Amino acid sequence: MTRICFFLMLCLPMLSTAQPADSARLLTLQEYFGWVTEYHPVASRARLLGIQAEAAERMARGGFDPKLFSDWQQKSFDGKEYFTLGESGMKVPSWFGLEFKAMFQVTDGVFLNPENNLPDAGQAILGVKASLGQGLFIDERRAALRKAELLGKLNEAEQQQAVNDLLQHAAKAYWNWTVAYNQLRVFQQALDITQQRYGGIVESFRVGDLPAVDTLETLIQLQSRQFDLNEAQVQYRNATLYLSNFLWYEGRVPLEVTDELRPAGETEFNTQVILPPVRQFQELLALRHPELRQYQVKLEQLDVDRRLAAEMLKPRLDVEYNFLADGFNFSGAEIENDNGISQLLAQNYKWGIHFSFPILLRKERGKLQLNKIKIMDTDFKLQQKRLELTNKVQQYYNDVVNTRQQVGLYENMVDNYQRLLDAELRKFEIGESSIFLINSREQKLIDAQLKLAKLRGNFWKYYAGLRWAAGVLGE
């Protein structure tokens, strides 16, 4: 229900003056972030990375899928059936480099090659193939699957990094909107006060208590306040439009923020937040920053490639054993003693061995060396990025601490400027001051209020930057 109301308020057309209403509902940063991460196209695209990783892993696991095969050849010429060769079966690769095979062969013909002679009922075969050299510990299928599994972690980190970057820009837009809102309220309040003062001075002039020049000076001040308010309205309207760039709804529908919503006002726009020590942010950076995790996962992927390249330095030694049957009969009824099975395996079989080894290994050694260079290069990038982010965390932390101190200083300055203005107004009431001095005191107060609103906005932008640099802005 809350989201429906929020959606309706976002979709209402903007008021022509773009002036914040006191009855507007507060749009908190958390609620705003929720909409950004849920519906923004960048966040939606980032979620596709998870689906992409699942598809890549599914494809890699396909290398271990059982495979059916069948081959049939027949030759007939001059009324004679020269030969018929047929086989069908299934191969099942396994994770440990073994490949199992079950098949059935039939042969027939007057010109059949003697080595293809089989029992009249055909022959079932159970076989296994093992790589004892190259491919014993890792092969291309296992490497592809492991890299696909790591791709899931890599894409997860890329997704978090994309959302982290998106929220940093969104946070700047939100706090710029908040600053523009609070500065607009300052100008609106100043205009209201000046209008009231102008009415009082005009009345005093009419009864002869004040000279005409005071009405002129107050009128000029009123016009100046109206000019400042118009400028602030434009800035607030533009900040609102920029904020709308980050708000979307289901079906990729862009939303427009209206005056039914407002950011934090004077009572909510403060810097009262618990600031942990910088060491805690640096620890979060080292453990969870998505950009560092990307480099770490890339190093793991490169290590898989290194292991595969090192495996290629071994000789190729494949051994295959096939257990043969008469038709489908593997029992070997003619062997009935206690050692029947072992004798059967030693008699009804077909086995083979394949060996190959490149003497110079230049291709394999070159590939391994290139892989090691990539690992070193990626490790250098990881160290450089870790240092940059660590320093960036420290920089943002320094800005946050300094800005919080500046905010406290300016809060005191605003209070003091208000006291000076109040005192000047009392002096004016007893005839010991002038409109010029009141306007001067008031202008100092307005400048301080504007500066305070900007400092508060800078504080929260720096705080968002600190969490962004630590990689935890979206949490």
SULQUI-V930709 format. One record per run of one state. SS is the DSSP state (2 for helix, 1 for strand, 0 for the rest). FROM is the first residue (numbers start at 1). TO is the last residue. If there is no record, write none. Layout:
ss=SS from=FROM to=TO
ss=SS from=FROM to=TO
//
This chain:
ss=0 from=1 to=1
ss=2 from=2 to=11
ss=0 from=12 to=24
ss=1 from=25 to=26
ss=0 from=27 to=28
ss=2 from=29 to=39
ss=0 from=40 to=40
ss=2 from=41 to=64
ss=0 from=65 to=66
ss=1 from=67 to=77
ss=0 from=78 to=79
ss=1 from=80 to=93
ss=0 from=94 to=97
ss=1 from=98 to=108
ss=0 from=109 to=113
ss=2 from=114 to=116
ss=0 from=117 to=122
ss=1 from=123 to=131
ss=0 from=132 to=139
ss=2 from=140 to=206
ss=0 from=207 to=211
ss=2 from=212 to=244
ss=0 from=245 to=247
ss=1 from=248 to=249
ss=0 from=250 to=252
ss=1 from=253 to=254
ss=0 from=255 to=260
ss=1 from=261 to=262
ss=0 from=263 to=277
ss=2 from=278 to=288
ss=0 from=289 to=289
ss=2 from=290 to=311
ss=0 from=312 to=315
ss=1 from=316 to=324
ss=0 from=325 to=325
ss=1 from=326 to=327
ss=0 from=328 to=328
ss=1 from=329 to=329
ss=0 from=330 to=339
ss=2 from=340 to=347
ss=0 from=348 to=348
ss=1 from=349 to=356
ss=0 from=357 to=361
ss=2 from=362 to=429
ss=0 from=430 to=434
ss=2 from=435 to=470
ss=0 from=471 to=475
//
